[in-house]
Amino acid sequence: VNYRILGQTHIKVSVLSFGAWQLGDSKYWGEDCATDADATVHAAIDNGINLFDTAEVYGDGESERVLGKILGSKRKDIILASKVLPDHCAPENLRKSCEASLQRLGTDYIDLYQIHWPRPPDVDLSAALRALDKLKEQGKIRASGVSNFGESCVKKMLNTGVRVESNQLDYN
């Protein structure tokens, strides 16, 4: 597996990531979605994948819980990415969502925390991005990013003057 540095951070990520939506989301993927989850996650790690992506919305947080439990003591070797819903992007709600994700993941920091599925004008991107910066200052996240931002949303984001390290494109 090849690795790259995430944006302008010092975080080294595998170019392939493990998307954990299916872990624990039986409403979407069916009752058997967690079958072999432990073996699948460990096989990814054993094959060099260090970037694991989840979100608070995947299985109403169950994906984060399952992933955190499976990673256990390997957490220190893993780059965790999670996402906050746009409905939770008001600064106080964003902080609460991050803290809930931290608890479900069983960790004290998230490596990459992203805004999931933008819905401007519903989301005040400038305020949300400043809230992400505050979470970085507090050590709750190491880097911030966005997920599924198209060209117009990226332009709006860039106009805020707040830096993000990634845009996770809708590709799977």
C-alpha positions in Angstrom: 0.0 0.0 0.0 1.2 3.5 -0.8 1.0 6.3 1.6 0.7 10.1 1.3 0.8 13.1 3.7 -2.7 14.4 4.3 -2.9 18.0 3.0 -0.3 20.2 4.9 -0.3 18.1 8.0 2.2 15.5 9.1 -0.4 12.8 9.1 0.7 9.8 6.8 -2.4 8.0 5.3 -2.7 5.0 3.1 -4.0 5.9 -0.4 -6.6 3.2 0.1 -9.0 3.7 3.0 -11.5 1.5 4.8 -15.0 2.9 4.5 -16.9 1.7 7.7 -20.5 2.7 6.7 -21.5 -1.0 6.6 -20.3 -1.7 10.2 -23.4 -1.7 12.3 -25.8 -0.1 9.8 -28.3 -2.9 9.6 -31.1 -0.5 8.5 -29.3 0.3 5.3 -27.1 -2.8 4.6 -29.2 -5.5 6.2 -29.1 -7.6 9.3 -25.8 -9.3 8.4 -23.8 -6.1 8.0 -21.6 -6.8 11.0 -20.7 -10.4 10.0 -16.9 -10.7 10.0 -16.4 -7.1 10.8 -13.5 -7.8 13.2 -11.8 -10.0 10.6 -12.4 -7.5 7.8 -10.9 -4.6 9.8 -7.9 -6.6 10.9 -7.3 -7.8 7.3 -7.3 -4.2 6.2 -4.7 -3.3 8.9 -2.6 -6.4 8.1 -2.5 -5.3 4.5 -1.3 -1.8 5.3 -4.5 0.3 5.4 -4.2 2.8 8.1 -7.1 5.2 7.2 -10.5 4.3 8.5 -13.5 6.4 7.6 -16.9 6.5 9.4 -19.5 9.1 10.3 -22.0 9.9 13.1 -24.9 9.1 10.8 -23.7 5.6 9.8 -26.1 3.3 11.7 -26.9 6.2 14.0 -23.4 6.0 15.5 -23.2 2.3 15.5 -20.4 2.2 12.9 -18.3 4.4 15.2 -19.0 2.2 18.2 -18.2 -1.0 16.3 -15.0 0.4 14.7 -13.8 1.8 18.0 -14.3 -1.5 19.8 -12.5 -3.5 17.0 -9.5 -1.1 16.9 -9.0 -1.2 20.6 -5.3 -1.1 21.4 -4.4 -0.7 17.7 -6.0 2.8 17.7 -2.6 4.5 18.1 -1.5 3.1 14.7 -4.7 4.0 12.9 -5.8 7.3 11.3 -9.5 7.8 12.1 -11.7 10.0 10.0 -15.3 10.8 10.9 -17.9 13.2 9.7 -20.5 15.5 11.3 -23.9 16.0 9.7 -24.7 19.5 8.2 -27.6 19.7 10.6 -25.1 19.6 13.5 -22.8 22.3 12.2 -23.8 25.2 14.4 -20.6 25.6 16.6 -22.1 24.3 19.8 -23.8 21.4 18.1 -20.6 20.6 16.2 -18.7 20.4 19.4 -21.3 18.1 20.9 -21.3 15.9 17.9 -17.5 15.6 18.0 -17.5 14.7 21.7 -20.2 12.1 21.0 -18.1 10.6 18.2 -15.1 10.6 20.4 -17.0 8.6 23.0 -18.4 6.1 20.5 -15.0 5.6 19.0 -13.4 5.2 22.4 -10.6 7.7 21.7 -9.6 11.2 22.8 -9.0 12.5 19.4 -10.1 12.1 15.8 -7.4 12.5 13.1 -9.6 13.9 10.4 -13.1 15.4 11.2 -15.2 16.5 8.2 -18.4 18.3 7.4 -20.6 15.7 5.7 -22.8 16.6 2.7 -22.9 20.4 2.7 -26.2 22.1 2.3 -25.5 25.8 2.0 -27.3 28.1 2.7 -28.4 25.9 5.6 -24.9 25.7 6.9 -22.9 28.7 8.0 -19.6 27.3 6.6 -17.5 30.1 8.1 -18.8 29.4 11.6 -18.6 25.6 11.2 -15.0 25.8 9.9 -14.0 28.1 12.8 -15.6 25.6 15.2 -13.4 22.9 13.6 -10.4 25.1 14.2 -11.3 25.4 17.8 -11.6 21.6 18.1 -8.1 21.4 16.7 -6.8 23.9 19.3 -8.4 21.8 22.0 -6.7 18.6 20.7 -10.0 16.9 19.9 -9.2 16.7 16.2 -5.9 16.8 14.4 -7.2 18.0 11.0 -10.4 19.2 9.4 -12.0 18.5 6.1 -15.1 18.3 4.1 -17.0 15.5 2.4 -18.9 15.5 -0.9 -18.4 19.2 -1.5 -18.9 20.1 -5.2 -17.3 23.0 -7.0 -19.7 25.7 -5.8 -19.4 24.5 -2.1 -15.6 24.4 -2.4 -15.6 27.9 -3.7 -17.8 29.1 -0.8 -15.6 27.2 1.6 -12.4 28.8 0.2 -13.9 32.2 0.5 -14.1 31.7 4.3 -10.3 31.9 4.6 -10.3 28.9 6.9 -8.1 26.0 5.9 -9.2 22.4 5.5 -7.0 19.5 4.6 -9.3 17.4 2.5 -12.4 17.0 0.4 -13.6 13.4 0.4 -15.2 13.0 -2.9 -18.3 10.8 -3.5 -16.4 7.8 -5.0 -16.8 4.2 -3.9 
